Amino acid sequence: MTALSPAELEARLRLHHLPELGAARFRRLMDAFGSASAALSAPASAWRALGLPACSAEPRRSPEIREAAARALAWLESPGHHLLCWDHPSYPALLAELNNAPPLLYVAGEPALLERPQLALVGSRRASAPGLDTARAFARSLAGGGFVITSGLALGIDGAAHRGALDVSGATVAVLGTGLQRLYPNRHRGLAREILDAGGALVSELPLDCPPQPGNFPRRNRIISGLSLGVLVVEASPSSGSLITARLAAEQGREVYAIPGSIHHPGARGCHQLIREGAALVERVEDILDTLRGWQALPPAEEHSSPAAEAHPLLALLRAAPHTSEGLAAASGWALPRVLAELTDLELQGRVAREAGGWVHRVG
């Protein structure tokens, strides 16, 4: 389709703000009337004939709905603010495959990221310290290998995933369960700003001023998985929302990965359940890269077997002096994705650590 006329854009925003008008009903109106403008002009009887409730139809011409659309239009006038419509070529292709794809996506930041290969990394809000370290390390390697890291800006694993991508100046997308003008949790307002400052993006299907509501967070999970090639779950209880994301990913035909843990750790039970249900067990970054090699933005790492721990070339370089990831790639002659994958394994083994923007050898 061509760019929307101002009248049609305003009409879509008005539809979007109507109560109880979700993706399926929005699309039903568009299919029936051909445009949002025509839908708004149609008689209430035509809406009833489509099975739409009176609470959706009655306020469509109200001052409150018009004002909400006007506020959204004013928001769109600011630099870095975008609205993606499901029937426009700029709408993310993978997400558009879903039957319940959001009719509108508000995007702050760089919308082109939504068309790049993405991997979702999710998990518990109350993750253990090792779980947070694992999530951040995997995100660093995957982002360094060219993937956009997509998560939900929540406390715990989500935040660690975003920060891991930022550690290596990688790209990351946060999909919110609130409107973009009601960032949640409050503790991650600074992280949201860092994501935008680094060229990332914040995404929501919800009206800009929509507050935190429990039902909206499971709903946003379909967007996290729908945008991504695969979903990696790091730590999760059996009742975690992360398992909802993983199961949605499986239903959407995406890859599902899970990192196992101790049988004594409650946060590992959700991952073990996913593995029993068919998720790929992940111990190393290359377990993921091997299944997605064709999507990598950078050249694939050469085939190799991990050197013995004491003879590891990267450890030898780090014993001599701290290095950045790029410095290690130059000194070793290895491709950067391979270096990042090896560093992640060494970090998980406790043999290296990231300090002051570089890597150091950890003794003992």
TITORGU-728604 format. One record per residue (C-alpha): x, y, z; chain. Coordinates in steps of 0.05 Angstrom, whole numbers, plus 32768, in hexadecimal, padded with zeros to 4 digits. Each point is the difference from the previous one (the first is absolute). Layout:
BEGIN
> X,Y,Z,A
...
//
This chain:
BEGIN
> 8000,8000,8000,A
> 8014,8048,7FF9,A
> 800A,8031,8039,A
> 7FC1,800C,8028,A
> 7FDB,8041,7FF6,A
> 7FFC,802C,803F,A
> 7FB5,7FF0,8006,A
> 800B,7FB5,7FFC,A
> 803A,8002,8032,A
> 7FD4,8026,8031,A
> 7FC7,7FCF,7FF4,A
> 802D,7FC4,800F,A
> 8018,8020,8040,A
> 7FB8,800C,8015,A
> 7FEF,7FB7,7FF3,A
> 803E,7FEB,8026,A
> 7FEA,8026,803E,A
> 7FBA,7FE1,8003,A
> 7FF2,7FD1,803B,A
> 7FFF,7FB5,7FF2,A
> 8018,8009,7FB9,A
> 803B,7FD2,7FFA,A
> 8027,7FE8,7FC3,A
> 7FCB,7FCF,7FE7,A
> 7FC7,8032,8005,A
> 802A,8038,7FE2,A
> 8010,7FD4,7FC4,A
> 7FB7,7FEB,7FFA,A
> 7FEC,8049,7FF9,A
> 8036,800D,7FCD,A
> 7FED,7FC3,7FD7,A
> 7FB6,8013,8002,A
> 8006,804A,7FF0,A
> 8043,8006,7FDC,A
> 801A,803A,802B,A
> 7FFD,801A,8046,A
> 7FDE,803F,7FE7,A
> 7FC7,7FD8,7FE2,A
> 7FFB,7FD6,803F,A
> 7FF8,803E,802C,A
> 7FCA,801B,7FD1,A
> 7FD8,7FBE,7FFD,A
> 7FBF,7FFC,8028,A
> 7FFF,7FDD,8043,A
> 7FD5,7FC9,7FE2,A
> 8039,7FEE,7FD0,A
> 802F,7FF9,803B,A
> 7FCD,7FD4,8025,A
> 7FF9,7FD5,7FC1,A
> 804B,7FF2,8005,A
> 7FF8,7FE9,8048,A
> 8021,803D,801F,A
> 7FE9,8016,8045,A
> 7FDC,8041,800D,A
> 8038,8016,802F,A
> 802E,8002,7FC3,A
> 7FD0,8021,7FD0,A
> 7FE1,8035,802B,A
> 803D,802B,8013,A
> 801F,8002,7FBB,A
> 7FEA,8048,7FF4,A
> 8009,8017,8048,A
> 802E,803B,8012,A
> 802A,7FD2,802C,A
> 8011,7FD1,7FC6,A
> 800E,803B,7FD1,A
> 802E,801F,8035,A
> 8025,7FBE,800A,A
> 800D,7FFC,7FB5,A
> 8016,8049,7FFF,A
> 8033,7FF2,8037,A
> 801C,7FC5,7FD9,A
> 8006,802B,7FC2,A
> 8025,8035,8029,A
> 802F,7FCA,801B,A
> 800F,7FEA,7FB8,A
> 801A,8046,7FEF,A
> 803C,7FF7,802E,A
> 8041,7FE5,7FE2,A
> 800A,7FB6,8009,A
> 7FB6,7FF1,800A,A
> 7FDE,7FD1,7FCE,A
> 7FBF,7FDB,7FF4,A
> 8002,7FBF,7FD7,A
> 7FBF,7FE6,7FE3,A
> 7FF6,7FB6,7FF4,A
> 7FF0,8009,7FB5,A
> 803C,802D,7FF1,A
> 8042,7FE6,7FE1,A
> 8027,801C,803C,A
> 7FDC,7FD2,8030,A
> 802D,7FC8,8019,A
> 7FF7,7FC5,7FD1,A
> 8006,7FC9,8034,A
> 7FCE,8021,802E,A
> 7FD0,800A,7FC6,A
> 7FFC,7FB4,7FF8,A
> 7FD7,7FFB,8041,A
> 7FB5,7FFB,7FFC,A
> 7FFB,802F,803C,A
> 8037,8030,7FEB,A
> 7FF7,8045,801F,A
> 7FDD,802F,7FD0,A
> 802C,803A,8018,A
> 8045,8002,801F,A
> 801B,803D,8023,A
> 804B,8003,7FF9,A
> 8031,802F,8022,A
> 8046,7FFC,7FE4,A
> 8016,7FDA,7FC1,A
> 7FC6,7FDA,7FDF,A
> 802F,7FE0,7FCC,A
> 801A,7FD3,8038,A
> 7FBE,7FDA,7FFF,A
> 8012,7FE5,7FBB,A
> 8044,7FE7,8015,A
> 800B,7FB9,801A,A
> 7FEA,8000,8049,A
> 8008,7FCF,8039,A
> 7FD4,8007,803D,A
> 8020,7FF4,8044,A
> 7FD0,7FFA,803B,A
> 7FFB,7FE4,8046,A
> 7FEF,800B,8048,A
> 7FF7,8045,8020,A
> 801F,7FE3,803F,A
> 803B,7FDE,7FE0,A
> 803D,7FE8,8025,A
> 8043,8024,7FFA,A
> 801C,7FC7,7FD4,A
> 7FC1,8003,7FD5,A
> 8009,804B,7FF5,A
> 804A,7FF6,7FEF,A
> 7FED,7FC9,7FCF,A
> 7FCB,802A,7FDE,A
> 802F,803B,7FF9,A
> 8038,7FD6,7FE5,A
> 7FD5,7FDD,7FCC,A
> 7FE2,8043,7FEB,A
> 8046,801D,7FF7,A
> 8015,7FC8,7FD2,A
> 7FC0,7FFD,7FD8,A
> 7FFE,804C,7FF7,A
> 8049,8000,7FEE,A
> 7FF0,7FCB,7FCC,A
> 7FD0,802E,7FDD,A
> 7FBD,7FEE,801F,A
> 7FD0,8033,801E,A
> 7FF0,7FED,8048,A
> 7FB6,8006,800E,A
> 7FE1,7FFD,8046,A
> 7FCC,8021,802C,A
> 8025,8034,802B,A
> 7FEA,7FDB,803F,A
> 802B,7FF8,803D,A
> 802D,7FC3,8003,A
> 8012,7FDA,7FC1,A
> 7FE1,8032,7FD0,A
> 802A,8039,801B,A
> 803F,7FD6,7FFF,A
> 7FF3,7FEF,7FB7,A
> 7FF8,8048,7FEB,A
> 803F,8013,8027,A
> 8028,7FC8,7FE1,A
> 7FF0,801A,7FBA,A
> 8013,8047,8016,A
> 8042,7FE6,801C,A
> 8019,7FF1,7FB9,A
> 7FDD,803C,7FDF,A
> 7FCE,7FCF,7FE4,A
> 7FB8,800C,7FED,A
> 7FC7,7FF1,802F,A
> 7FB4,8008,7FFE,A
> 7FD3,8005,803D,A
> 7FB7,7FEC,7FF6,A
> 7FD5,801F,8036,A
> 7FC0,7FEA,8022,A
> 7FEE,804A,800B,A
> 7FFB,803D,7FD4,A
> 8041,8021,7FEC,A
> 7FF0,803C,802C,A
> 7FF5,7FD3,803E,A
> 8042,7FDB,8004,A
> 7FFF,7FC6,8031,A
> 8023,7FED,802C,A
> 8015,8044,8018,A
> 8045,7FE5,8012,A
> 800D,7FF3,7FB7,A
> 7FF3,8047,7FE6,A
> 804A,800B,7FFD,A
> 800A,7FBF,7FDA,A
> 7FCB,8014,7FCE,A
> 8025,8041,7FF4,A
> 8041,7FDA,7FF6,A
> 7FDE,7FD4,7FCD,A
> 7FE8,803C,7FD9,A
> 8043,8025,8006,A
> 8023,7FC1,7FE4,A
> 7FD4,7FFD,7FC2,A
> 7FCF,7FCD,801A,A
> 7FB4,8002,8003,A
> 7FC5,7FFE,8030,A
> 7FC1,7FE0,7FE4,A
> 7FB8,7FFB,8018,A
> 7FBD,7FF1,7FE1,A
> 7FDC,8023,8039,A
> 7FE8,8048,8002,A
> 8037,802F,8016,A
> 7FE4,800D,8045,A
> 7FEB,7FB9,8010,A
> 8015,7FEF,8048,A
> 801A,7FBD,8018,A
> 7FC7,7FCD,7FFE,A
> 800B,7FB6,800E,A
> 7FDC,7FE8,7FC2,A
> 802C,8029,7FD1,A
> 8041,7FDD,8011,A
> 7FEE,7FBB,7FE7,A
> 7FE2,8022,7FC3,A
> 8042,8024,7FF0,A
> 8025,7FBE,8003,A
> 7FE4,7FEC,7FBC,A
> 8023,803E,7FE4,A
> 8043,7FED,8020,A
> 7FFE,7FBA,7FE2,A
> 7FDF,8017,7FBF,A
> 8038,8031,7FF0,A
> 8036,7FCC,800D,A
> 801F,7FC4,7FDE,A
> 8004,7FDD,8042,A
> 7FF6,8007,804B,A
> 8034,7FF0,8034,A
> 7FE7,7FF4,8047,A
> 8036,8007,8035,A
> 7FDC,7FF6,8043,A
> 7FB6,7FF7,800B,A
> 7FD0,7FDF,8031,A
> 7FC9,7FD3,7FE2,A
> 7FCE,8039,8009,A
> 802D,8036,7FE1,A
> 7FE7,802D,7FC8,A
> 8040,7FEC,7FDC,A
> 7FE3,7FBB,7FF4,A
> 7FC4,8023,7FDF,A
> 8031,8023,7FD2,A
> 8023,7FBE,7FF0,A
> 7FC0,7FDB,7FF1,A
> 7FE7,8039,7FD4,A
> 8043,7FFC,7FDC,A
> 7FF5,7FB6,7FF4,A
> 7FBA,800C,7FE6,A
> 801B,8036,7FD2,A
> 8034,7FD0,7FE3,A
> 803B,8022,8022,A
> 803B,7FDD,8021,A
> 7FFD,7FF6,804C,A
> 803E,7FFA,802A,A
> 8009,7FF4,804A,A
> 803C,8001,802E,A
> 7FFE,7FC7,8034,A
> 8012,800A,8049,A
> 8005,7FDC,8042,A
> 7FC6,7FD2,8012,A
> 8001,8022,8044,A
> 7FF5,8046,7FE3,A
> 7FB6,8013,7FF8,A
> 8013,8030,7FC7,A
> 8018,7FC5,7FD6,A
> 7FBF,7FDA,8001,A
> 7FDF,8028,7FCA,A
> 803C,7FF6,7FD2,A
> 8001,7FB5,800E,A
> 7FB6,7FFD,7FF0,A
> 800C,8022,7FBE,A
> 8039,7FD0,7FEF,A
> 7FD2,7FC5,800F,A
> 7FCD,801F,7FD1,A
> 8033,8005,7FC7,A
> 8027,8040,800B,A
> 8049,7FFD,7FEC,A
> 802F,7FF9,803B,A
> 8034,8037,7FFE,A
> 8043,7FFE,8023,A
> 8029,802C,7FD1,A
> 7FF0,803A,7FD2,A
> 8012,7FD4,7FC5,A
> 7FC6,7FD2,8010,A
> 7FD5,803A,7FE9,A
> 802C,801A,7FC8,A
> 8004,7FBB,7FDF,A
> 7FB4,7FFF,7FF7,A
> 7FFD,8047,7FE5,A
> 8040,8004,7FD7,A
> 7FDC,8016,7FC1,A
> 7FE5,803D,8024,A
> 8041,801A,801D,A
> 8011,8047,7FED,A
> 804B,7FF1,8005,A
> 8026,7FC7,7FDF,A
> 7FF9,7FBE,8025,A
> 8036,7FEB,802F,A
> 8030,7FCC,7FE3,A
> 7FF7,7FB9,8017,A
> 802A,7FF1,803D,A
> 8002,7FD9,8040,A
> 800B,8024,8041,A
> 8049,7FFF,8015,A
> 8011,7FE0,8042,A
> 7FF5,8032,8039,A
> 8049,800C,8010,A
> 8014,8006,7FB7,A
> 7FC8,802F,7FEC,A
> 801D,8036,7FD2,A
> 7FD3,8036,801C,A
> 8015,7FF0,8047,A
> 8049,8006,7FEB,A
> 7FF3,8045,7FE2,A
> 7FD9,8017,803E,A
> 8037,7FE8,802F,A
> 802E,802F,7FDC,A
> 7FD2,803D,8003,A
> 7FB6,8013,8000,A
> 7FE0,8005,7FBC,A
> 7FBF,8016,7FE0,A
> 7FD7,7FCE,7FD8,A
> 8017,8021,7FC0,A
> 8048,8000,8018,A
> 7FFD,7FB5,800E,A
> 7FE3,7FF4,7FBB,A
> 803A,8026,7FE1,A
> 8035,7FDF,802B,A
> 7FE5,7FB9,7FF7,A
> 7FEC,8005,7FB7,A
> 7FBB,7FE4,8011,A
> 7FBF,801D,7FE7,A
> 7FDD,802B,8034,A
> 7FC3,7FD2,8008,A
> 802F,7FC6,8011,A
> 8027,802B,8032,A
> 7FBF,8016,8022,A
> 7FE6,7FB8,8003,A
> 8042,7FE9,8020,A
> 8001,803A,8031,A
> 7FB9,7FEF,8015,A
> 8014,7FB8,800F,A
> 803E,8017,8026,A
> 7FD7,8032,8027,A
> 7FCD,7FCB,8013,A
> 803B,7FD4,8017,A
> 8019,803A,802B,A
> 8042,8005,7FDA,A
> 7FF7,8046,7FE4,A
> 7FDA,803F,8016,A
> 7FEA,8040,7FE0,A
> 801C,803E,8021,A
> 8001,8049,7FEA,A
> 7FE9,7FEF,7FBA,A
> 8035,7FCA,7FF4,A
> 800F,7FB8,8011,A
> 8030,7FE8,8036,A
> 8019,7FBB,8015,A
> 7FE2,7FE9,8042,A
> 8031,7FDA,802C,A
> 7FE9,7FC6,802A,A
//
